[in-house]
Amino acid sequence: MTDKEKALRYVDEHFDEMVAELAHACACASFARNPDGLDAMRTALQNDMKSCGLTPTLHPVAGGNALISAGLSGDSPHTLLFYNHYDVVEPGKAEHWTNKAPFKAEIRGGRMYARGVSDDKGGLYFRLHAVRAMMNANGHLPVSIKFLVEGDEETASSSMTRFAQTNAEKFKELTQADVCLWENGRVDAAGRPWLRCGVRGAVAFDLCVTTAKSDVHGRMGATVPSASWRLIWALAALKEAVTERIAVSGFYDDVLPASEADLQVLRDFPYDEEHMKKSLGLKGFVRGATGEELKRQIYLEPSLSVCGLEAGEVHNGVRGIVPRTAYARLGFYLVANQDPADIEAKLRAHLRRQGFDDIEVTRCGGASRPVRTRPDHPFCARAVKAAQSVYAQPMVIELTQLGAGPAAVFRDVWPDLPIFGVGPANTGGNHHAPDENLCLEDYKNSIKYLIELCYSYAID
């Protein structure tokens, strides 16, 4: 029996233990406003790393959450870097969860339900469990591996970003690798695993305008300036009504053109637009896009959303007034090579040029820059081939994950670092929502897939 076969057999023999360990990790309520839960998760993770043969190191960050690193040398000269995070989003109201207990993992119908089980504790622990299987079965690894796990990803990765800036050489050492496997991936409803070739960026802003010292009766609407109308006009100046193109001057200047390899990935990508329209109750998509053009819009175009609007406190009952203040939150999702700081400067300049210098613009939270890895990178073909030994369906290549993340922090120190996302999440995993879940079959397959990938990579 080969070393790989021994490791795969170990997964089958010890999978129940792995599931129990994942459930224990999910019991740690590690969200931003719960320091006790974050501390409990750090302790649990370090203990679980030790049981895999790793020696974890805690890297404290003043005023933030510590990073945790670990690594093991393998038989080949190749190194895989695993990036993950141990924080989760807040659970929301417990009554919206089927079991009324978001942090008590529950298995129903072959799925584990718990806050963080998919985003990102399942994405982290399947890697730990693959390492444990290889180490316990054989006592050594086919490739060198590194873990870097942060605790602020759900709040824009401020601690890791600060650590990278203030401990530049150490961060460079911790992230030196041939390939970085990003936090997660997915298996779609047809049972196809996905390989993601990048991470999008994001930045958000709060807009506020004040036109008077107080609200006044609506009968004064012909004479007293309205904050709500002022904000509506400002928002309308940000986007073209017919084409829905973002009207901010220079907004698209830095967008990375698609390569032929990128376009081929889009042509091959199995996007079920009819199902999406039906599930959302849509008559059509923006600009009437369909087919390949729709996929281009999804993966190659940045977006601007008005995520929230508030004026007049209508939730407090009928108020026939001219509001003195109005607020809006804008969310930009960016594509390579756009920069949030540049987008902010262009947004402010655009509003000034349009005569809206009375609109106050405030950055909301952190921001991230997008990165893309070319889909014709040699590792991509290796990853696709390794999937054939585990999954019944062929691997799908996705041009980039649509959510944002701090991948640019890694690219700042290693500009050529290939970043790919693989993992056990599913299309109905309810990330950031009640009844977040992970299919246990997908979880086991992801562990086996990573074992296959490690042994395949060692051959090169």
N, C-alpha and C positions, 0 to 999 in steps of 0.2 A: 504494500500500500504506500502510495506517495505521500509526501508531507502535506500536499494540498488535500488529498483525500482524507487524511487523518483530521485535518482542521475542519473540513466540511462535516465529517461524522461527529466531531465534538459539538458542533452547533445543534445537530439533531438530538444528541444525548443530553444536552444541558440547556435547551431552549427555555424550558419552564423557569429555570433559575434566572435566565436573562430577562424574561418578562417580569418576574418579581422584582428584579433590581430596577428596571425601568419604572415600575409602579412606585417604588420607594422614592425614586428621584422626583416623580411627579407630585409626591406628597409634600415636597418642599415648596412653599408658596413664595417663589422667588421673583416677585414683581417689584417695581421701582420703589413704591412707598412702603415696603415691608422689609426693613433691614434684617430682622430676625430670620425671615424666610430665605433671603439671599445668603446669609451666613450659614444657615443649615444646608443649603444647596452646595456651597463651596466645600463644606466639610464632607458631605456625602460624595461629591465628585472626586475629591482627593482620595478618599478611602477606596472608591471603586477603581480609580486609576492604579492604586497600589496593588489591588488584587489582580490586575492585569499584567503585573510585572513592570509597571511604570513608576518613575519617581517624580511626582508632581512638584512644581515650584510655584509658590504664590508670589505675585508681583503686585504689591499694594499701590494704589493710586490715591493721592491726597484728595479728599472730597468726593471720591467716586468708588467704584467697585473694582476689586482686584482682578487682574488677569491670572489665568492658570495655564502653565505650560508643562509639557512633558515630552519625552522622546525616547526612542530606542533605535539602536543601530541594527541594520540588517545585513544580509549576505551580499547584496548587490550594491553598486555605488549610487543607485537612485534613491531619492528621498521624496516622500509624499507628505505634504502639509495638510492637516485637517483643521479648518477653521469652523468654530461653532460658538454658540452663546448659551449661558446657563440662566439668563433672565427670561421671564415670560411677560406677556401683557396681563393686565388686571383681569380677574375672572368675570367681572360684571355681576349682575344680580344672581344669587344662587338659585332663586326660584325659576330662572330661565333654563337651568340645567335639568336634565331628566332625573338625575339622582340627587339633585339639590345640594351637591357637595363637589364643587369644581376640582378640588385637590385630592379627592379620594378616587383613585383609579378604579374603574369598573369595566369589566369585560362583558360585552353583550354582542352576540352574533359574530364572533370572531374579530371584534374590534375592541381596543382599549380606549375608554373615554376619560379624559382629564385635561385640565388646562396645562398647556405646554407639552403634551405627549407627542405632538407632531412638530410644533414650533417652539423649541428646537431640541427638546430632550431626546426624542426618538432619533433625530438627525445626528445627535452627538453620541448616544449610547450604542447605536448599531456599529459605529466605528470602534468604540471601546470593546464591544463584544467580539468583533472580528479579530482585533489584536489579541484578546484573551484566548480565543479559539486557536489561533496560530501558535501562541506562546505555550499554552498548556498542552497542546497536542504534540509540539515538536521542540519546544525550548528555545526557538530562535525564529526570526522573521526573514522573509525573502527579500524585503526592501527596508530601508530605514524609514521611520515614520516620526512625525512631530504633531503634537496637538497644541493649538493656541485657542483658548476659550475665554471669552469676555463676558461681562455681566451687565452691559448697558446697551445692547444692540437695539432693544425695543424703544430706547430713548436716544437714538442717534449716535451711539458708540462714543460718547464724549470721553470716557475714561481711557479707552484704547487709543483714541486719537491723541489725547494728551500724553499718554505714555510713549507713543511713537515719536512725539516731538521732543520730549524731555529726556528720553533714554534711547536716542537714535541708534547707537551702535548695538545695544542689547536687543532692540526690536528687530534690527536687521539680522542679527544672529538667530533670533527665534523664528524668523520667517524665511530663512534661506532654504529653498527647496527646488526641485525640478518642476513640480506641479502642485497647485493648491486645489484641494477639493473643498468647495464652498459648503455652506452650512447644511444644505438639504437639496432634495430634488423631488421628483414625484413619480408615481405609477398611475397611469390614466385609467379610465373606466374600462378600457379594452384590455388591460393587463400589460400595457407597453411601458417599460421604464423610459424615463427621459434623461437626457444629458444636456445640461444648460451651459451655454458658451459665453456667459457674461452676467453682469449685474447692473441694473438700471440705477440712476441717481434720482434724487428728489430734493426739493426745497419748498418751504411753505411760508406764507406771509399773512399777517393780519393787516387789513386796511381799515382805517377809521377816519370819519369826518365829523366835525362838529360845526354847526352853523349858527347856534344861538345859545344864550345862557339857560334857556328852559324850553320845554315843549310848549306849544301854544295850541289853542282850539283850531280845528280844521277849517273854520271859516276864514282864518287868516292865511290860507294857502296861496292866495293870489299876491300876497305882499311879503310874507316871511319866508326866507329861503329854507328849503326842506333838505335835511341831511340825507334822507332816503333817496330823493331824486338825484341829489349830487352824486351819491355813491353809484346809483344805477347807471348814470351817464359815464362815470369813470370806468365801470366794469365793461360797459358796452364798447368802450374805446380799446379794449384789450384783445378783442376777437372779431374777425370778420363774420358777418351774419350768415352769408350764403355758403361760403367755402369752409367756415369754421377754422380757418387758418389763424394762428396767433399773430396779432397785428403789431406786437412790440418790435420796433425797428431793430434789425440785426439779430433777431431771436434765433434764426436757423443758420446763422453764418458758420458756426463751428460744428454742425452736425456731420459726423463721419459718413462719407458716401458708402453705399453698400458695395461689397466686392461681388464677383461672380459666384464665389463660394457661399456668400451670405444669401444671395438670391436663390441659389439651388436649394439651400436649407428651407427657405420659405416655400418654394415650389413643392418640396417633399413633405412639408409639415402638415399633419392631419387635423386641420381645424374644422370642427363641425359647426358651421355658422348657422345652419337651420335649427339645430338643437339650442344654440345660444339664444337665438331670437325667440324661440318658443319659451325657453325657461325664463327669459326676462320680459316677455310680453311685448316685444319690439316689432314694429312694422318693417324696420330697416335700420341700417347702421349709418353713421355720419357720412355725408356726401354720397349716400347710396352705394357705398363700397361693397364689393363682393369678391369672392375668389382670391386670387393672388394680391390684388390691390388692397383688400381688407387686411390680409396678413402683413402687408407692408406698413399699413397704418398702425397696426398693433405693435409691431416690433421695431420699426425704423423711425417712427414719428414721436417727438415729444408731445406732451399733453398739458393742458391747463384746465383745471376744474375750479369752479366756485364751490367750495366744500360746505360753506355755511353763510347765511345772511341773517342779520338781526337789526331791526329798527322798530320803534314804536311799542314794544312789549305787548304784541297782540295776544300772547299766551296768557296775559293777565285779564283778558276780557275785552269787550268792545271799547275802543278808545278813538274817538274822532279827532285826531291831532295832526299837527305838523311836527314830526320828530326833530329834536335838536341834534341827535347823534345817530350814526348808522355804522355798522361793522360788517366786514366780510372776511372770510378766510380763503386764500388762494392756495391751491396745491399744484405744483409743477412736477411732472415726472420727466426726467431727462434721459437722453440717449447719448452715446459716445459721439463726440468728445466735448460735450457741454460742461460748463463749470457754474455751480450755484452762485458764486460771487459775481461772475460776469452777468448772469441772468438778473441778479438783484440790481446791479448798476443799470442795466438796460431797462428794467421795469421802472425804476425811479426816474430815469431820464425821459422815458416815454410819457409818463404821467405829467411831468413838468411841461413837455412840449405840447401836450394836449390841453394845457391850461388847468391841470388838476394838482397844482402844487400845494393845495390845502388838504390833500389826502395824506394822512399820516401812514407810513409804511413801516412795519416792524417785522423783523425775521421771527418766525414762529418755530421754536425748537432748533434742532441741528439741521445739517444738510449733508448730502453725500454726492460724490461725483460718480458718474457711470463708467464702467469698463467693459470692454468686449474682448473675447478671445476668438481668434479666427477658427472657424469650424473645420478648416483643412489642416489644423495642427496635427502632427503625427499621433499624439496621445488620444485624440478623438477617435480615430479608427481603432486603436487598441481597446478603448473603453467600450465601443460598440461590439467588438468581437468577443470580449469577455462576457458580455450580457447574454450571448447565445447559449452559454453553458448553464444558465440559471433560469432565464425567463422563456416562456412559451412563445411570446411575441417579440419581434425585433425592437431594438432600442430606437427611440425617436430623438433626433437632435433638435433642440430648441435654441433659437438664435441668442436669446438672453432670458434670464428670469425677469418677470415683469415688475416684481417688487424691488425696492431699493435696498442698498446695504453698503457697508464701509470698505468695499473691495479696493477703492482708490488708495486707502491708507497703505495697503500692501504694495500696490503698483508704484507708489511714491518712492519706495526704497528698492523695489525690484521691478523696473519698468517692463521687463519681458516675461514676467511670471505668468504662465498659463493658469487660468482660473476656470474650473468647471464645477457645476453643481450636480450631485447625485444624492439620492436618498429615498427614504421609504414613504414620504407623504403621499396622500391621495387627493384626487380632484374634489372629493367631498369632505375634506379633513377639517373644515370649519375653523381655520386659523383665525384667531382674534375674536371668535364668536362662541356662543354656548355650544356644548357638546362637541368640543374639539376632539378629534379621534384619529386613531392609527390602526390600519388593518394589520393584524399580527402575521398574516401570511406575507404581506409586503415587507414587514420588518425582518422576518427570517430570510427572505430572499435577498434583501439588501445586505445583510451580514454575509451571506454566501457570495453575493456578487463582489463585495469588496475583497474577500479572500481570493476569488478568481482573478480579480484585477491585480492584486499585489503579486501573485505568483506569475501572472502573465508579464507584468512590468519587469520582473526580475530577470526574465529570459533575455531581454534586449541588451 
